[in-house]
Amino acid sequence: MIALDSIACGYRGAVQLQQLAYFLAVAETRHFTRAAEAVHVAQPSLSKQIRALEHELGAPLFSRARGNISLTPAGETLLPLARRILADVDTARLEVQELVQLRSGRVRLGATPSLLTGLLPAVLREYRRQYPGIRLTIEESGSRDLVRDLAEGELDMALIILPVAAPGPALATTPLLREELVVASAIDAPPPTSADAMRITDLEDQPLVMFRRGYDLREFTVTACHDAGFEPRFAIEGGEMDAVLGFVSAGLGLAVVPSMVVADSFRITPFARPGLSRTIGLAHRKDVQPPRAARALRDVLLGYLDQAARAGTLPRGTRPVT
């Protein structure tokens, strides 16, 4: 058997990675034609490169007796080295690509409107401080639309409401926060209830300002009303978050919204215990790993939430998932 030091001493630096890849293909298939097909090269070209590798190393790598391909002692010695070298090259390529992504990559992030205004500004500020070269694309929509965009590959990650109800490719989800929902009303209008807190049934005779279809808050509110035994009455419907809050401020009706988005210019009425809340989570497709720049954003987000929870500075009406 040819020892490792014999190959090392005979090596003059002319061995090519392509030759090692061809050698590995033949070693694994034990067939020159099938190996050529596997690496997408003509069989004569593959054979020529194998012969050149054998000449450079000074020993035959394959026994070709009667058409049966087997490794020689030199081939057996080279096989684990070739695998290790090619694996190291692939690792180096991936690490360089990830470094490039962290300098000039792109992240496509989706989020619900409440999170865009109540949580993400501080997180994105820290992310931009650490990775100023990365281009951020933000998609604002309801959870159902964001889940669809994730499934279609339009987003790398999204902050959505859990659990996921929409069909499509399986998503990997990480619960982040519990978000309290409250009733927002015009500050100069009569209080929606004489009590300190509202029950769902108190909404039965109230005009509601309702989000457009596709917003999870719409489905959440309507389902809660149905569970309480009544059909909600819409004063106006079809708006985005800013429009809904504008209609409420104008006195057109009440709206069930996350407490983090309601400014002091509104009257805020909580729900009676156990209250209404929902879980915020971070999601991406299970079958597609997010790019390195997106994974870095996830790390910044998790770090921010951990620090804010310990400091008591999480957005109003939110708490860590326990």
HELIX and SHEET records of a PDB file:
HELIX    1   1 LEU A    4  GLY A   10  1                                   7    
HELIX    2   2 LEU A   17  THR A   29  1                                  13    
HELIX    3   3 PHE A   32  ALA A   38  1                                   7    
HELIX    4   4 GLN A   43  LEU A   57  1                                  15    
HELIX    5   5 ALA A   65  GLY A   67  5                                   3    
HELIX    6   6 PRO A   73  SER A  104  1                                  32    
HELIX    7   7 PRO A  113  GLY A  118  1                                   6    
HELIX    8   8 LEU A  120  GLN A  130  1                                  11    
HELIX    9   9 SER A  143  ALA A  151  1                                   9    
HELIX   10  10 ILE A  200  LEU A  203  5                                   4    
HELIX   11  11 ASP A  216  ASP A  227  1                                  12    
HELIX   12  12 MET A  241  SER A  249  1                                   9    
HELIX   13  13 SER A  259  VAL A  261  5                                   3    
HELIX   14  14 ARG A  292  ALA A  311  1                                  20    
SHEET    1   A 2 PHE A  62  SER A  63  0                                        
SHEET    2   A 2 SER A  70  LEU A  71 -1                                        
SHEET    1   B 6 ARG A 135  GLU A 140  0                                        
SHEET    2   B 6 ARG A 106  ALA A 111  1                                        
SHEET    3   B 6 MET A 157  LEU A 162  1                                        
SHEET    4   B 6 LEU A 276  ARG A 285 -1                                        
SHEET    5   B 6 LEU A 171  ALA A 186 -1                                        
SHEET    6   B 6 ALA A 255  PRO A 258 -1                                        
SHEET    1   C 6 ARG A 135  GLU A 140  0                                        
SHEET    2   C 6 ARG A 106  ALA A 111  1                                        
SHEET    3   C 6 MET A 157  LEU A 162  1                                        
SHEET    4   C 6 LEU A 276  ARG A 285 -1                                        
SHEET    5   C 6 LEU A 171  ALA A 186 -1                                        
SHEET    6   C 6 PHE A 266  PRO A 270 -1                                        
SHEET    1   D 6 ARG A 135  GLU A 140  0                                        
SHEET    2   D 6 ARG A 106  ALA A 111  1                                        
SHEET    3   D 6 MET A 157  LEU A 162  1                                        
SHEET    4   D 6 LEU A 276  ARG A 285 -1                                        
SHEET    5   D 6 LEU A 171  ALA A 186 -1                                        
SHEET    6   D 6 THR A 318  PRO A 320 -1                                        
SHEET    1   E 2 PRO A 207  PHE A 211  0                                        
SHEET    2   E 2 ARG A 233  GLY A 239  1                                        
END                                                                             
